[in-house]
Amino acid sequence: MEKPRLGISEGVRKSNMPSDYKLFEFDYTKFKSKLINVPKRGEFFGQSSVIVSVPNPDGTLTDYRIIEASNFEDILQDKFPEIRSFAGNAVDNSGSVIRFSV
């Protein structure tokens, strides 16, 4: 029995492939260094001065004010201090939010 061939035929285009896009470089070490002194949610009440820029789907950059927002219990966070979660609101639009972990 012959195995079926998988692949894309010439002239067939996947509908989820973008025809126009922008490429960004991401310096993980530099990004992570910005997060060293991020205020922790629940221990900080004010406006974070830590701002990171993240590209949107349309290719524009949005600046977000970042706080640490761990979703670990304290005991687990102490066991794995290198895993941290963050949340932020856009500087220009507080309704635009971001969440990420590193």
Secondary structure by P-SEA (a helix, b strand, c coil): ccccccccccccccccccccbbbbbbcaaaaaaaaccccccccccccccbbbbbbccccbbbbbbccccccccaaaaaaccccccccccccccccbbbbbcc
